[in-house]
Amino acid sequence: MEEHEVMNQNSQDLLAPQSEPESKGFAVASMVLGIVSIVFVCCLGWFVLIPAGVSLILGIVSLVKHKPGKGMAIAGIVCAAVAIILLVTLVIVGIVLENDPEFQNLVQQMVESMQQE
């Protein structure tokens, strides 16, 4: 009788709905987009805000919903924040240098020297 009960319990376990394991998809996507944002901040300009913003959103959602991959979510958030800070810094430096007459003279001299060669 005991053997029959064990088999019955095993068959019930097999038929019971299994909960799916939590996915690290949000965390992985956040980290990848954060890294992409840093790599392309000098090339894409303002367009880098798209992957950086998505990275921030996915990372925060992953952390708030307590999904696995906490370290990757944090890495994605940090990388996206660094990319945004780099972008803002590059824009500020560009504006400052564009309005600096000494820098404009230096650029003009470099252009003239390249044309003479």
Secondary structure, 3 states (H helix, E strand, C coil): CHHHHHHHHHHHHHHCCCCCCCCCHHHHHHHHHHHHHHHCHHHHHHHHHHHHHHHHHHHHHHHHCCCCCHHHHHHHHHHHHHHHHHHHHHHHHHHHHHCCHHHHHHHHHHHHHHHHC
